[in-house]
């Protein structure tokens, strides 16, 4: 099996953080948008009620969408290294997810001992899964316990481990520029729309102008009267800003 990658930037990553049945319906609405969508981000609700094997079968057979799937277990891989390794191996064993979003804050490296970040990244690569590292969250209080300096240190360490994809907030788009200077990352940015100004298209354009490559959008798409047309409009705005 070759190295897995997300589709080429720029693109939209629909945030599908709903139970399986609704997830299938939402993904079906977007199944024709092969250029606009990079991947589908699946939250824990998609599989927790029915189990991963059932979710895998239903999504692949009935969602009608041929895209990479990203697992976002809100917020996974924060524990000590051996627990993180077990989490990644467990999820990868179902061959359901192409990438996993991890928030590896539980234990930093110490001398010769592996830390949470190393455990997450190395186990993802061992399992042929793309590691996506959360560098800075979207919420207003995100840096109260994780200073900006520590976020930047995390970005440098992720870069040195060969990480290609990181998460940085569209709610503070100027921070995206910081991480793009630190590493040759493709930046995945959540927080477009309801968490920022409420104007999904303008927030998306602003994030891309500051360096975002892929935008995670949930409510801004699925609460629209026509999710498919809204996704197209956002993508057209992204192309203009990205170029």
C-alpha positions as CSV (number, residue, x, y, z in Angstrom):
1,X,0.0,0.0,0.0
2,X,1.4,3.4,-1.0
3,X,1.7,6.5,1.2
4,X,-1.7,8.0,1.8
5,X,-2.3,11.7,1.1
6,X,-5.2,14.0,1.2
7,X,-6.4,15.5,-2.1
8,X,-4.6,18.5,-3.4
9,X,-5.2,21.9,-1.8
10,X,-7.1,24.0,-1.7
11,X,-10.2,22.2,-0.5
12,X,-13.0,21.8,1.9
13,X,-13.2,19.2,4.6
14,X,-16.8,18.7,5.7
15,X,-17.1,18.1,9.4
16,X,-19.5,15.2,9.8
17,X,-19.9,15.0,13.6
18,X,-23.2,13.3,13.7
19,X,-24.6,9.7,14.1
20,X,-24.1,7.3,11.2
21,X,-27.5,7.5,9.5
22,X,-27.3,11.3,9.3
23,X,-23.7,11.1,8.2
24,X,-24.7,9.0,5.2
25,X,-27.4,11.5,4.2
26,X,-25.1,14.5,4.5
27,X,-22.3,12.8,2.5
28,X,-24.7,11.8,-0.2
29,X,-25.6,15.4,-0.7
30,X,-22.0,16.2,-1.5
31,X,-21.0,13.1,-3.4
32,X,-20.7,14.8,-6.8
33,X,-18.2,17.4,-5.5
34,X,-15.0,15.6,-6.4
35,X,-12.9,18.7,-6.9
36,X,-14.2,20.8,-4.1
37,X,-13.8,18.4,-1.2
38,X,-10.4,17.2,0.2
39,X,-11.7,14.6,2.6
40,X,-14.5,14.0,5.0
41,X,-13.8,14.5,8.8
42,X,-15.8,12.0,10.9
43,X,-16.4,12.6,14.6
44,X,-16.8,9.9,17.2
45,X,-20.6,9.9,16.9
46,X,-20.4,8.3,13.4
47,X,-19.1,5.0,14.8
48,X,-19.6,4.9,18.5
49,X,-23.3,3.8,18.5
50,X,-23.0,1.1,15.9
51,X,-19.3,0.1,16.1
52,X,-16.5,0.7,13.6
53,X,-17.1,-2.4,11.4
54,X,-20.7,-1.4,10.8
55,X,-19.8,2.2,10.2
56,X,-17.1,1.3,7.7
57,X,-19.4,-1.0,5.7
58,X,-22.3,1.5,5.7
59,X,-20.1,4.5,4.8
60,X,-18.2,2.8,2.0
61,X,-21.3,1.1,0.5
62,X,-24.0,3.8,1.0
63,X,-22.5,7.2,1.5
64,X,-21.7,7.3,-2.2
65,X,-18.6,9.4,-1.8
66,X,-15.1,8.3,-2.8
67,X,-12.9,10.4,-0.5
68,X,-10.3,10.0,2.2
69,X,-11.9,9.7,5.7
70,X,-10.3,11.6,8.6
71,X,-11.0,10.4,12.2
72,X,-11.4,13.3,14.7
73,X,-12.1,11.7,18.0
74,X,-12.4,15.0,19.8
75,X,-9.7,15.2,21.1
76,X,-7.8,11.9,20.8
77,X,-4.3,10.9,21.5
78,X,-3.8,13.2,24.5
79,X,-2.7,10.4,26.9
80,X,0.6,8.9,27.7
81,X,2.6,7.3,24.8
82,X,1.7,3.7,25.2
83,X,-2.0,4.5,25.3
84,X,-1.7,6.6,22.2
85,X,0.0,3.8,20.4
86,X,-2.8,1.5,21.3
87,X,-5.4,4.0,20.2
88,X,-3.9,4.5,16.8
89,X,-3.3,0.8,16.2
90,X,-6.9,0.0,17.2
91,X,-8.4,2.6,14.8
92,X,-6.0,1.7,12.0
93,X,-6.9,-2.0,12.3
94,X,-10.3,-1.3,10.8
95,X,-8.8,0.1,7.6
96,X,-11.5,2.8,7.7
97,X,-9.6,6.0,8.2
98,X,-6.9,7.5,5.9
99,X,-5.9,10.0,8.5
100,X,-6.2,10.6,12.3
101,X,-6.3,14.0,14.0
102,X,-4.3,13.8,17.2
103,X,-3.9,16.3,20.1
104,X,-0.7,15.0,21.6
105,X,-0.4,17.0,24.8
106,X,-0.4,14.3,27.4
107,X,3.4,13.7,27.9
108,X,6.3,15.5,26.3
109,X,9.6,13.9,25.4
110,X,12.1,13.5,28.3
111,X,15.7,12.5,27.5
112,X,15.6,9.1,25.9
113,X,11.9,8.5,26.5
114,X,9.3,8.9,23.8
115,X,6.6,11.5,24.3
116,X,3.0,11.7,23.1
117,X,3.8,13.5,19.9
118,X,6.4,10.9,18.8
119,X,4.1,8.0,19.8
120,X,1.2,9.5,17.8
121,X,3.2,10.3,14.6
122,X,5.4,7.2,14.6
123,X,2.5,4.9,15.1
124,X,0.5,6.5,12.4
125,X,3.3,6.1,9.9
126,X,3.8,2.5,11.1
127,X,0.1,1.8,10.4
128,X,0.1,3.7,7.1
129,X,-2.2,6.4,8.4
130,X,-1.7,10.1,7.9
131,X,-1.0,11.9,11.2
132,X,-2.7,15.3,11.5
133,X,-1.4,17.2,14.6
134,X,-3.4,19.8,16.4
135,X,-1.1,22.8,17.0
136,X,-3.5,25.4,18.2
137,X,-7.3,25.1,18.9
138,X,-10.0,27.5,17.7
139,X,-11.6,28.5,21.0
140,X,-10.9,31.9,22.6
141,X,-9.3,30.3,25.7
142,X,-7.2,27.8,23.7
143,X,-3.9,29.2,24.8
144,X,-4.7,29.7,28.5
145,X,-3.0,26.4,29.4
146,X,-1.0,26.0,26.2
147,X,0.9,29.2,25.5
148,X,1.6,30.4,22.0
149,X,5.3,29.7,22.6
150,X,4.5,26.1,23.4
151,X,2.2,25.8,20.4
152,X,5.1,26.9,18.2
153,X,7.4,24.5,19.9
154,X,5.0,21.7,19.1
155,X,4.9,22.8,15.5
156,X,8.7,22.7,15.3
157,X,8.8,19.2,16.8
158,X,6.1,18.0,14.5
159,X,8.1,19.4,11.5
160,X,11.1,17.5,12.7
161,X,9.2,14.3,12.8
162,X,8.1,14.6,9.2
163,X,4.5,15.7,9.8
164,X,2.9,17.2,6.7
165,X,-0.5,18.2,8.0
166,X,-1.3,20.4,11.1
167,X,-4.4,22.0,12.5
168,X,-4.4,25.8,13.1
169,X,-7.3,28.1,13.8
170,X,-9.3,30.0,11.2
171,X,-10.6,32.0,14.2
172,X,-7.1,33.5,14.5
173,X,-5.9,33.4,10.9
174,X,-2.7,35.4,11.7
175,X,-1.5,32.4,13.6
176,X,-1.7,30.2,10.4
177,X,1.1,32.4,9.0
178,X,3.3,31.6,12.0
179,X,3.0,27.9,11.5
180,X,3.6,28.1,7.7
181,X,6.9,29.9,8.5
182,X,7.9,27.1,10.9
183,X,7.3,24.2,8.5
184,X,6.3,23.2,5.0
185,X,2.9,22.2,6.3
186,X,-0.4,21.9,4.7
187,X,-2.6,23.7,7.2
188,X,-6.1,22.4,8.0
189,X,-8.2,25.2,9.6
190,X,-11.4,24.8,11.5
191,X,-13.5,27.6,13.0
192,X,-14.9,29.1,9.8
193,X,-18.4,30.7,10.1
194,X,-20.2,30.3,13.4
195,X,-17.0,30.5,15.5
196,X,-15.7,33.6,13.7
197,X,-17.9,36.2,12.0
198,X,-20.8,34.0,10.9
199,X,-19.9,34.8,7.2
200,X,-18.6,31.5,6.0
201,X,-17.4,32.6,2.7
202,X,-15.5,35.7,4.0
203,X,-14.0,33.7,6.9
204,X,-12.9,31.0,4.5
205,X,-11.2,33.5,2.1
206,X,-9.5,35.3,5.0
207,X,-8.1,32.0,6.4
208,X,-6.8,31.0,2.9
209,X,-5.2,34.4,2.4
210,X,-3.2,33.8,5.7
211,X,-2.1,30.4,4.4
212,X,-4.8,27.8,5.1
213,X,-4.9,25.0,2.6
214,X,-7.9,23.0,3.7
215,X,-10.9,24.4,5.6
216,X,-12.9,22.3,8.0
217,X,-16.6,23.4,7.8
218,X,-19.6,21.8,9.4
219,X,-22.5,24.0,10.3
220,X,-21.6,26.5,7.6
221,X,-22.4,23.8,5.0
222,X,-24.9,21.5,6.5
223,X,-27.2,24.3,7.9
224,X,-27.4,25.9,4.5
225,X,-30.6,25.6,2.5
226,X,-28.6,23.8,-0.2
227,X,-25.3,22.3,1.2
228,X,-24.1,21.3,-2.3
229,X,-24.4,24.8,-3.7
230,X,-22.9,26.4,-0.6
231,X,-19.9,24.1,-0.9
232,X,-19.4,25.2,-4.5
233,X,-19.6,28.9,-3.5
234,X,-17.1,28.5,-0.8
235,X,-14.7,26.6,-3.1
236,X,-14.9,29.3,-5.7
237,X,-14.0,31.8,-3.1
238,X,-11.1,29.6,-1.9
239,X,-9.7,29.3,-5.5
240,X,-9.7,33.1,-5.9
241,X,-8.0,33.7,-2.5
242,X,-5.6,30.7,-2.9
243,X,-4.3,31.9,-6.3
